[in-house]
Amino acid sequence: MQKRTQEIAVGVFVAAGLAALVMLAMKVSNLSSFSGQEGFEVVAHFENIGGLKERAPVTVAGVRIGRVKSVVYDDKAYEALVTINIDSKHKLPEDTSASILTAGLLGEQYIALEPGGSEKMLKYGEEIKLTQSAFILEQMVGRFLFDKAAEGNKTAEGAVP
């Protein structure tokens, strides 16, 4: 009887461990919310989205209020068109601005919304007009190096032999 009790305890412990691993995997892959909570969708155009992915968090004041639903290329505007799903319990002014920021050491990107002061609220399908693209470190390093090289060429041209 004692052996059977031990086997049951080990089985429960293993099942709890597996459940914890599944929860951890869901958290890491941004699938932690199973709720089919309805919300409203808004869109935003960005010149460069960096590494922004579908299901990336959308935050206001650091609090997650939604997720990125889709990221597509707009052939007419030559920009990325990002569709954002915001939980229905939240309201945002129509002059809200959106920025793509980076979180953590691994560089996970997310959208941070900054509410404006308008009395009118964003509605389903409307566009967030004020956007700030992702900060791309490689572009900044390239510009810095290009500027230094151009500065060096000017110095070399102006030098007297």
N, CA, C and O of each residue as an XYZ file, in Angstrom:
644
protein
N       0.823     -1.199      0.000
C       0.000      0.000      0.000
C       0.866      1.262      0.000
O       0.554      2.250     -0.665
N       1.968      1.202      0.767
C       2.848      2.362      0.834
C       3.507      2.609     -0.521
O       3.701      3.763     -0.904
N       3.850      1.561     -1.246
C       4.480      1.702     -2.560
C       3.515      2.383     -3.540
O       3.923      3.226     -4.339
N       2.268      2.017     -3.472
C       1.259      2.625     -4.349
C       1.103      4.115     -4.041
O       0.966      4.919     -4.962
N       1.120      4.491     -2.777
C       1.024      5.891     -2.372
C       2.227      6.675     -2.891
O       2.083      7.805     -3.358
N       3.401      6.077     -2.809
C       4.599      6.727     -3.340
C       4.492      6.933     -4.847
O       4.847      7.998     -5.350
N       4.011      5.937     -5.567
C       3.871      6.044     -7.012
C       2.872      7.137     -7.387
O       3.099      7.874     -8.346
N       1.807      7.247     -6.668
C       0.827      8.302     -6.923
C       1.433      9.674     -6.648
O       1.225     10.603     -7.429
N       2.173      9.816     -5.561
C       2.816     11.091     -5.227
C       3.823     11.483     -6.304
O       3.883     12.649     -6.693
N       4.616     10.525     -6.791
C       5.583     10.809     -7.851
C       4.853     11.220     -9.127
O       5.271     12.157     -9.806
N       3.773     10.531     -9.452
C       2.989     10.874    -10.636
C       2.420     12.275    -10.563
O       2.455     13.004    -11.554
N       1.896     12.668     -9.415
C       1.356     14.018     -9.235
C       2.478     15.049     -9.363
O       2.295     16.098     -9.981
N       3.635     14.749     -8.778
C       4.778     15.661     -8.862
C       5.237     15.840    -10.309
O       5.514     16.963    -10.729
N       5.322     14.760    -11.069
C       5.724     14.826    -12.478
C       4.691     15.605    -13.288
O       5.060     16.417    -14.136
N       3.413     15.370    -13.041
C       2.359     16.092    -13.757
C       2.428     17.585    -13.459
O       2.249     18.403    -14.361
N       2.684     17.948    -12.212
C       2.811     19.361    -11.844
C       4.018     19.983    -12.539
O       3.950     21.124    -12.998
N       5.115     19.245    -12.619
C       6.306     19.733    -13.313
C       6.040     19.964    -14.789
O       6.461     20.980    -15.340
N       5.350     19.037    -15.435
C       5.006     19.197    -16.847
C       4.078     20.388    -17.059
O       4.236     21.136    -18.024
N       3.124     20.565    -16.173
C       2.213     21.711    -16.274
C       2.987     23.020    -16.141
O       2.697     23.984    -16.850
N       3.961     23.064    -15.246
C       4.783     24.264    -15.070
C       5.598     24.542    -16.335
O       5.736     25.696    -16.740
N       6.134     23.500    -16.957
C       6.897     23.682    -18.198
C       6.014     24.203    -19.333
O       6.441     25.055    -20.112
N       4.791     23.695    -19.424
C       3.859     24.175    -20.450
C       3.537     25.645    -20.209
O       3.521     26.432    -21.155
N       3.284     26.023    -18.982
C       2.985     27.421    -18.658
C       4.171     28.328    -18.995
O       3.987     29.425    -19.523
N       5.389     27.865    -18.687
C       6.583     28.639    -19.002
C       6.732     28.809    -20.513
O       7.056     29.898    -20.987
N       6.498     27.747    -21.263
C       6.592     27.820    -22.721
C       5.557     28.785    -23.282
O       5.858     29.535    -24.212
N       4.360     28.782    -22.743
C       3.316     29.693    -23.201
C       3.681     31.140    -22.891
O       3.438     32.030    -23.706
N       4.253     31.375    -21.737
C       4.640     32.721    -21.338
C       5.746     33.250    -22.247
O       5.704     34.405    -22.672
N       6.727     32.416    -22.544
C       7.857     32.827    -23.378
C       7.404     33.107    -24.807
O       7.926     34.015    -25.454
N       6.440     32.336    -25.305
C       6.006     32.497    -26.696
C       4.851     33.487    -26.860
O       4.253     33.558    -27.934
N       4.534     34.240    -25.830
C       3.461     35.248    -25.870
C       2.087     34.644    -26.140
O       1.215     35.324    -26.681
N       1.881     33.398    -25.780
C       0.570     32.773    -25.942
C      -0.145     32.614    -24.610
O      -1.070     31.811    -24.486
N       0.281     33.371    -23.625
C      -0.231     33.173    -22.273
C      -1.694     33.533    -22.105
O      -2.331     33.069    -21.159
N      -2.241     34.339    -22.987
C      -3.648     34.691    -22.821
C      -4.509     33.832    -23.736
O      -4.491     33.987    -24.957
N      -5.251     32.939    -23.133
C      -6.158     32.085    -23.879
C      -7.521     32.730    -24.036
O      -8.357     32.258    -24.807
N      -7.739     33.801    -23.309
C      -9.060     34.415    -23.337
C      -9.345     34.978    -24.718
O      -8.507     35.646    -25.325
N     -10.526     34.699    -25.192
C     -10.935     35.226    -26.482
C     -11.574     36.584    -26.301
O     -12.538     36.923    -26.987
N     -11.041     37.357    -25.380
C     -11.624     38.652    -25.054
C     -11.656     39.527    -26.301
O     -10.639     39.728    -26.964
N     -12.815     40.030    -26.598
C     -12.981     40.885    -27.769
C     -12.442     42.267    -27.454
O     -12.394     42.700    -26.303
N     -12.049     42.927    -28.492
C     -11.552     44.279    -28.361
C     -11.851     45.036    -29.629
O     -12.696     44.626    -30.426
N     -11.167     46.132    -29.816
C     -11.335     46.870    -31.059
C      -9.972     47.014    -31.715
O      -8.940     47.073    -31.047
N      -9.994     47.069    -33.034
C      -8.765     47.134    -33.801
C      -8.532     48.546    -34.308
O      -9.456     49.230    -34.746
N      -7.280     48.963    -34.237
C      -6.842     50.209    -34.843
C      -5.596     49.885    -35.667
O      -4.957     48.853    -35.459
N      -5.258     50.763    -36.593
C      -4.084     50.533    -37.434
C      -3.104     51.689    -37.271
O      -3.480     52.793    -36.877
N      -1.841     51.412    -37.581
C      -0.794     52.430    -37.527
C       0.235     52.130    -38.604
O       0.579     50.971    -38.838
N       0.724     53.176    -39.260
C       1.785     53.044    -40.265
C       3.127     53.380    -39.602
O       3.241     54.356    -38.860
N       4.133     52.554    -39.884
C       5.484     52.803    -39.392
C       6.454     52.703    -40.552
O       6.305     51.836    -41.412
N       7.461     53.595    -40.585
C       8.487     53.522    -41.616
C       9.342     52.276    -41.446
O       9.742     51.655    -42.431
N       9.626     51.907    -40.197
C      10.448     50.733    -39.918
C       9.971     50.105    -38.617
O       9.896     50.776    -37.587
N       9.651     48.825    -38.663
C       9.145     48.159    -37.462
C      10.221     47.360    -36.742
O       9.955     46.783    -35.687
N      11.435     47.314    -37.292
C      12.502     46.545    -36.654
C      12.120     45.085    -36.575
O      11.842     44.462    -37.600
N      12.102     44.527    -35.378
C      11.776     43.117    -35.182
C      10.399     42.902    -34.580
O      10.159     41.871    -33.952
N       9.492     43.847    -34.758
C       8.147     43.720    -34.199
C       7.428     42.523    -34.821
O       7.440     42.356    -36.041
N       6.812     41.704    -33.997
C       6.142     40.489    -34.454
C       4.665     40.513    -34.059
O       4.241     41.274    -33.190
N       3.906     39.656    -34.727
C       2.512     39.471    -34.322
C       2.489     38.961    -32.880
O       3.401     38.257    -32.446
N       1.453     39.319    -32.159
C       1.249     38.982    -30.750
C       2.174     39.740    -29.805
O       2.206     39.441    -28.611
N       2.931     40.718    -30.314
C       3.765     41.545    -29.440
C       2.852     42.382    -28.544
O       1.763     42.772    -28.967
N       3.278     42.658    -27.325
C       2.436     43.445    -26.418
C       2.249     44.884    -26.882
O       3.115     45.466    -27.534
N       1.095     45.437    -26.526
C       0.805     46.859    -26.724
C       0.529     47.409    -25.333
O      -0.343     46.908    -24.623
N       1.275     48.443    -24.942
C       1.178     48.940    -23.573
C       0.832     50.422    -23.521
O       1.077     51.175    -24.463
N       0.257     50.812    -22.395
C       0.075     52.212    -22.024
C       0.582     52.318    -20.597
O       0.110     51.597    -19.717
N       1.533     53.203    -20.357
C       2.125     53.395    -19.028
C       2.692     52.089    -18.477
O       2.682     51.868    -17.266
N       3.184     51.229    -19.358
C       3.786     49.967    -18.937
C       2.807     48.837    -18.699
O       3.225     47.726    -18.370
N       1.516     49.087    -18.855
C       0.483     48.068    -18.623
C       0.000     47.538    -19.976
O      -0.362     48.313    -20.861
N       0.000     46.214    -20.125
C      -0.438     45.633    -21.394
C      -1.938     45.803    -21.547
O      -2.716     45.384    -20.690
N      -2.340     46.436    -22.669
C      -3.765     46.643    -22.937
C      -4.195     45.972    -24.232
O      -5.363     46.040    -24.615
N      -3.253     45.327    -24.902
C      -3.594     44.674    -26.154
C      -2.402     43.971    -26.761
O      -1.353     43.829    -26.133
N      -2.583     43.531    -28.004
C      -1.524     42.819    -28.727
C      -1.539     43.236    -30.191
O      -2.551     43.710    -30.708
N      -0.393     43.051    -30.853
C      -0.295     43.282    -32.291
C      -0.999     42.133    -32.981
O      -0.667     40.971    -32.746
N      -1.965     42.441    -33.827
C      -2.713     41.398    -34.528
C      -2.012     40.988    -35.816
O      -1.878     39.798    -36.101
N      -1.563     41.972    -36.596
C      -0.891     41.637    -37.857
C       0.084     42.732    -38.247
O      -0.047     43.889    -37.846
N       1.073     42.327    -39.047
C       2.058     43.251    -39.602
C       2.165     42.936    -41.083
O       2.548     41.828    -41.458
N       1.827     43.906    -41.930
C       1.883     43.716    -43.384
C       2.552     44.930    -44.021
O       2.676     45.991    -43.408
N       2.975     44.745    -45.262
C       3.594     45.830    -46.014
C       2.526     46.537    -46.843
O       1.767     45.888    -47.564
N       2.465     47.852    -46.745
C       1.520     48.667    -47.506
C       2.205     49.126    -48.789
O       3.096     49.975    -48.748
N       1.791     48.566    -49.939
C       2.399     48.869    -51.237
C       2.193     50.318    -51.672
O       2.987     50.849    -52.449
N       1.147     50.952    -51.186
C       0.851     52.323    -51.601
C       1.657     53.346    -50.810
O       2.162     54.316    -51.374
N       1.776     53.129    -49.508
C       2.500     54.077    -48.657
C       3.971     53.697    -48.488
O       4.755     54.484    -47.957
N       4.357     52.486    -48.939
C       5.726     51.985    -48.781
C       6.148     51.967    -47.316
O       7.271     52.330    -46.966
N       5.223     51.539    -46.480
C       5.464     51.462    -45.044
C       4.848     50.171    -44.502
O       4.104     49.477    -45.195
N       5.173     49.877    -43.265
C       4.567     48.733    -42.593
C       3.222     49.171    -42.017
O       3.113     50.239    -41.415
N       2.218     48.348    -42.206
C       0.889     48.601    -41.646
C       0.676     47.611    -40.512
O       0.634     46.400    -40.731
N       0.541     48.128    -39.310
C       0.399     47.300    -38.121
C      -1.039     47.412    -37.612
O      -1.542     48.508    -37.364
N      -1.690     46.255    -37.461
C      -3.037     46.215    -36.895
C      -2.916     45.838    -35.429
O      -2.294     44.833    -35.083
N      -3.515     46.650    -34.574
C      -3.421     46.481    -33.122
C      -4.797     46.142    -32.577
O      -5.783     46.800    -32.910
N      -4.866     45.108    -31.734
C      -6.114     44.734    -31.073
C      -6.029     45.206    -29.618
O      -5.180     44.743    -28.856
N      -6.912     46.123    -29.247
C      -6.937     46.686    -27.896
C      -8.132     46.109    -27.149
O      -9.243     46.073    -27.679
N      -7.904     45.659    -25.916
C      -8.983     45.096    -25.100
C     -10.140     46.083    -25.006
O      -9.934     47.290    -24.877
N     -11.354     45.555    -25.073
C     -12.549     46.408    -25.133
C     -12.766     47.253    -23.878
O     -13.476     48.256    -23.933
N     -12.178     46.873    -22.766
C     -12.390     47.649    -21.536
C     -11.571     48.936    -21.491
O     -11.729     49.743    -20.575
N     -10.685     49.131    -22.490
C      -9.837     50.317    -22.519
C     -10.299     51.295    -23.594
O     -10.771     50.890    -24.656
N     -10.161     52.562    -23.310
C     -10.499     53.636    -24.249
C      -9.258     54.507    -24.420
O      -8.514     54.748    -23.469
N      -9.049     54.979    -25.662
C      -7.903     55.841    -25.956
C      -8.347     57.047    -26.770
O      -9.191     56.912    -27.656
N      -7.791     58.233    -26.486
C      -8.118     59.420    -27.274
C      -7.645     59.256    -28.718
O      -6.701     58.512    -28.985
N      -8.303     59.952    -29.648
C      -7.964     59.799    -31.058
C      -6.597     60.380    -31.410
O      -6.054     60.053    -32.465
N      -6.026     61.233    -30.557
C      -4.690     61.776    -30.826
C      -3.593     61.014    -30.080
O      -2.547     61.573    -29.749
N      -3.850     59.738    -29.823
C      -2.863     58.864    -29.190
C      -1.688     58.656    -30.142
O      -1.874     58.579    -31.356
N      -0.477     58.567    -29.588
C       0.704     58.297    -30.408
C       1.222     56.894    -30.100
O       1.026     56.375    -29.002
N       1.893     56.283    -31.094
C       2.416     54.926    -30.958
C       3.904     54.928    -31.267
O       4.341     55.523    -32.252
N       4.685     54.255    -30.418
C       6.127     54.121    -30.612
C       6.500     52.657    -30.488
O       5.909     51.925    -29.693
N       7.480     52.227    -31.272
C       7.995     50.867    -31.151
C       9.234     50.941    -30.269
O      10.207     51.616    -30.604
N       9.189     50.242    -29.141
C      10.278     50.247    -28.174
C      10.831     48.834    -27.997
O      10.234     47.859    -28.454
N      11.965     48.740    -27.334
C      12.614     47.459    -27.096
C      12.633     47.178    -25.601
O      12.932     48.062    -24.798
N      12.312     45.939    -25.233
C      12.291     45.546    -23.830
C      13.285     44.421    -23.589
O      13.464     43.543    -24.433
N      13.914     44.457    -22.452
C      14.743     43.348    -22.025
C      16.061     43.214    -22.770
O      16.345     43.948    -23.716
N      16.854     42.257    -22.317
C      18.162     42.006    -22.896
C      18.085     41.342    -24.257
O      18.974     41.514    -25.090
N      17.025     40.586    -24.482
C      16.896     39.872    -25.751
C      16.340     40.760    -26.855
O      16.310     40.352    -28.015
N      15.907     41.950    -26.520
C      15.472     42.905    -27.525
C      14.075     42.674    -28.056
O      13.798     43.009    -29.208
N      13.187     42.115    -27.257
C      11.800     41.938    -27.679
C      11.186     43.313    -27.905
O      11.295     44.193    -27.051
N      10.547     43.497    -29.045
C       9.964     44.787    -29.350
C       8.467     44.783    -29.068
O       7.791     43.764    -29.209
N       7.971     45.941    -28.670
C       6.563     46.106    -28.359
C       6.129     47.508    -28.754
O       6.961     48.361    -29.062
N       4.827     47.739    -28.743
C       4.295     49.061    -29.064
C       3.846     49.737    -27.771
O       3.069     49.182    -26.994
N       4.357     50.947    -27.563
C       3.945     51.751    -26.415
C       3.046     52.870    -26.935
O       3.424     53.613    -27.841
N       1.869     52.978    -26.359
C       0.927     54.030    -26.740
C       0.977     55.144    -25.710
O       1.063     54.899    -24.507
N       0.922     56.362    -26.201
C       0.902     57.541    -25.337
C      -0.396     58.285    -25.609
O      -0.543     58.902    -26.664
N      -1.354     58.238    -24.661
C      -2.639     58.910    -24.892
C      -2.474     60.423    -25.028
O      -1.644     61.040    -24.359
N      -3.278     60.995    -25.902
C      -3.291     62.447    -26.091
C      -4.342     63.080    -25.193
O      -4.758     62.494    -24.194
N      -4.762     64.280    -25.559
C      -5.713     65.001    -24.727
C      -7.066     65.216    -25.375
O      -7.882     65.979    -24.858
N      -7.320     64.557    -26.496
C      -8.568     64.759    -27.217
C      -9.763     64.211    -26.442
O      -9.645     63.251    -25.680
N     -10.911     64.842    -26.653
C     -12.153     64.374    -26.038
C     -12.711     63.163    -26.797
O     -13.376     62.309    -26.211
N     -12.434     63.098    -28.111
C     -12.937     61.992    -28.931
C     -12.054     60.766    -28.743
O     -10.837     60.876    -28.596
N     -12.684     59.601    -28.749
C     -11.964     58.346    -28.546
C     -11.757     57.612    -29.869
O     -12.535     57.763    -30.811
N     -10.685     56.812    -29.916
C     -10.436     55.968    -31.087
C     -11.551     54.948    -31.218
O     -12.041     54.411    -30.224
N     -11.945     54.688    -32.454
C     -12.991     53.701    -32.714
C     -12.421     52.589    -33.570
O     -11.320     52.703    -34.107
N     -13.176     51.518    -33.691
C     -12.775     50.358    -34.465
C     -12.355     50.773    -35.885
O     -13.089     51.478    -36.578
N     -11.172     50.327    -36.301
C     -10.703     50.557    -37.656
C     -10.011     51.891    -37.898
O      -9.467     52.107    -38.981
N     -10.017     52.792    -36.919
C      -9.372     54.088    -37.121
C      -7.850     53.949    -37.081
O      -7.314     52.923    -36.662
N      -7.170     55.006    -37.528
C      -5.713     54.974    -37.625
C      -5.076     55.863    -36.562
O      -5.532     56.975    -36.298
N      -4.018     55.342    -35.968
C      -3.182     56.153    -35.083
C      -2.214     56.896    -35.998
O      -1.374     56.279    -36.654
N      -2.332     58.201    -36.038
C      -1.577     58.990    -37.012
C      -0.165     59.349    -36.548
O       0.746     59.469    -37.367
N       0.016     59.517    -35.251
C       1.323     59.886    -34.715
C       2.099     58.619    -34.350
O       1.776     57.943    -33.373
N       3.125     58.304    -35.146
C       3.906     57.092    -34.893
C       5.396     57.399    -34.892
O       5.859     58.335    -35.544
N       6.128     56.592    -34.148
C       7.583     56.679    -34.116
C       8.127     55.288    -34.370
O       7.826     54.352    -33.629
N       8.928     55.150    -35.420
C       9.459     53.854    -35.813
C      10.460     53.327    -34.790
O      10.874     54.032    -33.870
N      10.832     52.068    -34.982
C      11.789     51.411    -34.104
C      13.163     52.048    -34.233
O      13.541     52.519    -35.306
N      13.900     52.059    -33.146
C      15.284     52.527    -33.136
C      16.152     51.369    -33.613
O      16.205     50.322    -32.967
N      16.833     51.555    -34.745
C      17.648     50.498    -35.326
C      19.113     50.839    -35.058
O      19.660     51.781    -35.632
N      19.730     50.066    -34.188
C      21.102     50.322    -33.779
C      22.068     50.268    -34.958
O      22.994     51.075    -35.035
N      21.866     49.333    -35.869
C      22.762     49.199    -37.016
C      22.763     50.461    -37.881
O      23.809     50.866    -38.387
N      21.593     51.080    -38.051
C      21.520     52.310    -38.837
C      22.279     53.442    -38.154
O      22.978     54.213    -38.812
N      22.143     53.538    -36.849
C      22.834     54.596    -36.116
C      24.342     54.399    -36.179
O      25.076     55.372    -36.356
N      24.820     53.178    -36.041
C      26.254     52.901    -36.133
C      26.742     53.220    -37.534
O      27.809     53.812    -37.697
N      25.971     52.831    -38.559
C      26.340     53.127    -39.944
C      26.436     54.620    -40.197
O      27.372     55.074    -40.856
N      25.499     55.382    -39.693
C      25.531     56.846    -39.866
C      26.745     57.443    -39.163
O      27.417     58.325    -39.699
N      27.014     56.953    -37.960
C      28.157     57.447    -37.194
C      29.456     57.170    -37.947
O      30.305     58.052    -38.071
N      29.608     55.948    -38.446
C      30.824     55.591    -39.180
C      30.937     56.371    -40.481
O      32.030     56.797    -40.855
N      29.811     56.563    -41.181
C      29.821     57.323    -42.425
C      30.216     58.772    -42.161
O      31.005     59.352    -42.907
N      29.665     59.355    -41.097
C      29.992     60.738    -40.750
C      31.470     60.876    -40.398
O      32.113     61.850    -40.791
N      32.012     59.907    -39.660
C      33.432     59.939    -39.288
C      34.315     59.803    -40.528
O      35.343     60.471    -40.637
N      33.910     58.931    -41.468
C      34.686     58.750    -42.693
C      34.645     60.018    -43.539
O      35.667     60.421    -44.094
N      33.495     60.644    -43.643
C      33.369     61.884    -44.413
C      34.184     62.995    -43.767
O      34.804     63.798    -44.463
N      34.185     63.043    -42.455
C      34.960     64.044    -41.726
C      36.453     63.828    -41.960
O      37.209     64.786    -42.124
N      36.871     62.564    -41.976
C      38.274     62.233    -42.236
C      38.687     62.616    -43.642
O      39.813     63.073    -43.842
N      37.805     62.444    -44.633
C      38.103     62.826    -46.011
C      38.257     64.333    -46.140
O      39.138     64.795    -46.865
N      37.433     65.105    -45.463
C      37.533     66.563    -45.513
C      38.859     67.023    -44.916
O      39.495     67.940    -45.438
N      39.270     66.395    -43.838
C      40.536     66.749    -43.186
C      41.708     66.420    -44.108
O      42.657     67.197    -44.212
N      41.640     65.260    -44.781
C      42.721     64.853    -45.677
C      42.792     65.759    -46.891
O      43.892     66.062    -47.355
N      41.662     66.204    -47.423
C      41.644     67.082    -48.593
C      42.179     68.464    -48.259
O      42.825     69.098    -49.093
N      41.918     68.931    -47.060
C      42.310     70.273    -46.671
C      43.754     70.337    -46.149
O      44.251     71.426    -45.864
N      44.418     69.214    -46.024
C      45.781     69.185    -45.465
C      46.772     69.724    -46.497
O      46.640     69.473    -47.695
N      47.751     70.459    -46.017
C      48.800     71.010    -46.870
C      49.981     70.041    -46.857
O      50.467     69.668    -45.789
N      50.462     69.618    -48.088
C      51.586     68.665    -48.115
C      52.884     69.278    -47.670
O      53.910     68.598    -47.642
